[in-house]
Amino acid sequence: MISERVKGALVIRTAVSAEAEVIADLHARARSTYYPDGLPQADFDWVEAWRGSIERPDGHVLCAVEQGRIAGIASFRTPDGAPAETVKLFQFHVDPGHWRSGIGTALHAACVEEWRADGKRAAVLDVHVDNRRAQAFYTRQGWVPDPGNPPAEGDHHLFLRYAVGGE
């Protein structure tokens, strides 16, 4: 597992439980940019959810730290019932104040590095249909629509797939 990866002034490392509140705050700021009517599940305890993700033995939460502050986060694991060689990127957020600075690209590269080290062959994710910025980012990274998981009528998410080995 990646414990720490340094790229210039940017450090990508495994998150720790004590950072759950900071991570939940970053998550809310990023998500609020593509939900025009406010965040769904506003009363949900995102701090506890992030703490659970960080402490989950079969999961990974990486954070991108720039000048001592968390500027990006990624959470992934093999989803329940999925083949062992598949990983799902459950959360991927960059603080809106750091968009287009290379943090997302570096964080994504660290995720792919971890997936390869873990023997993953495919990665999947779902992205909100209104989040055009994220869709463009994922396309630039090599993600494509998942042919095995087309969106259902009225679904608010697109399902994407990434060939970890570059196939």
Solvent accessible surface area in square Angstrom, and as a share of the most:
residue,aa,sasa,rsa
1,M,132,0.59
2,I,18,0.09
3,S,87,0.56
4,E,105,0.47
5,R,78,0.28
6,V,97,0.56
7,K,119,0.50
8,G,72,0.69
9,A,73,0.57
10,L,14,0.07
11,V,37,0.21
12,I,2,0.01
13,R,55,0.20
14,T,46,0.27
15,A,4,0.03
16,V,80,0.46
17,S,35,0.22
18,A,97,0.76
19,E,27,0.12
20,A,0,0.00
21,E,119,0.53
22,V,83,0.48
23,I,0,0.00
24,A,9,0.07
25,D,76,0.39
26,L,1,0.00
27,H,3,0.01
28,A,37,0.29
29,R,91,0.33
30,A,6,0.05
31,R,25,0.09
32,S,60,0.38
33,T,72,0.42
34,Y,33,0.12
35,Y,33,0.13
36,P,116,0.73
37,D,143,0.74
38,G,42,0.41
39,L,53,0.27
40,P,56,0.35
41,Q,104,0.46
42,A,88,0.69
43,D,141,0.73
44,F,90,0.38
45,D,81,0.42
46,W,56,0.20
47,V,43,0.24
48,E,90,0.41
49,A,33,0.26
50,W,6,0.02
51,R,73,0.27
52,G,40,0.38
53,S,35,0.22
54,I,28,0.14
55,E,102,0.46
56,R,85,0.31
57,P,139,0.87
58,D,78,0.40
59,G,11,0.10
60,H,32,0.14
61,V,4,0.02
62,L,0,0.00
63,C,0,0.00
64,A,0,0.00
65,V,17,0.10
66,E,47,0.21
67,Q,159,0.71
68,G,71,0.69
69,R,183,0.67
70,I,21,0.11
71,A,1,0.01
72,G,0,0.00
73,I,0,0.00
74,A,0,0.00
75,S,10,0.06
76,F,3,0.01
77,R,43,0.16
78,T,38,0.22
79,P,26,0.16
80,D,118,0.61
81,G,90,0.87
82,A,32,0.25
83,P,76,0.48
84,A,79,0.61
85,E,75,0.34
86,T,11,0.07
87,V,2,0.01
88,K,44,0.18
89,L,6,0.03
90,F,75,0.31
91,Q,45,0.20
92,F,27,0.11
93,H,17,0.08
94,V,17,0.10
95,D,19,0.10
96,P,38,0.24
97,G,71,0.68
98,H,58,0.26
99,W,78,0.27
100,R,187,0.68
101,S,68,0.44
102,G,38,0.37
103,I,3,0.01
104,G,11,0.10
105,T,70,0.41
106,A,7,0.06
107,L,0,0.00
108,H,6,0.03
109,A,42,0.32
110,A,0,0.00
111,C,0,0.00
112,V,9,0.05
113,E,78,0.35
114,E,2,0.01
115,W,1,0.00
116,R,131,0.48
117,A,81,0.62
118,D,63,0.33
119,G,50,0.48
120,K,35,0.15
121,R,142,0.52
122,A,15,0.11
123,A,0,0.00
124,V,25,0.14
125,L,5,0.03
126,D,51,0.27
127,V,8,0.04
128,H,19,0.09
129,V,38,0.22
130,D,76,0.39
131,N,20,0.10
132,R,162,0.59
133,R,121,0.44
134,A,21,0.16
135,Q,28,0.13
136,A,47,0.36
137,F,26,0.11
138,Y,14,0.05
139,T,94,0.55
140,R,137,0.50
141,Q,40,0.18
142,G,43,0.41
143,W,6,0.02
144,V,83,0.48
145,P,104,0.65
146,D,16,0.08
147,P,115,0.73
148,G,69,0.67
149,N,64,0.33
150,P,94,0.59
151,P,69,0.43
152,A,70,0.55
153,E,180,0.81
154,G,61,0.59
155,D,53,0.27
156,H,113,0.50
157,H,56,0.25
158,L,52,0.26
159,F,45,0.19
160,L,16,0.08
161,R,83,0.30
162,Y,27,0.10
163,A,38,0.30
164,V,0,0.00
165,G,48,0.46
166,G,59,0.56
167,E,135,0.60
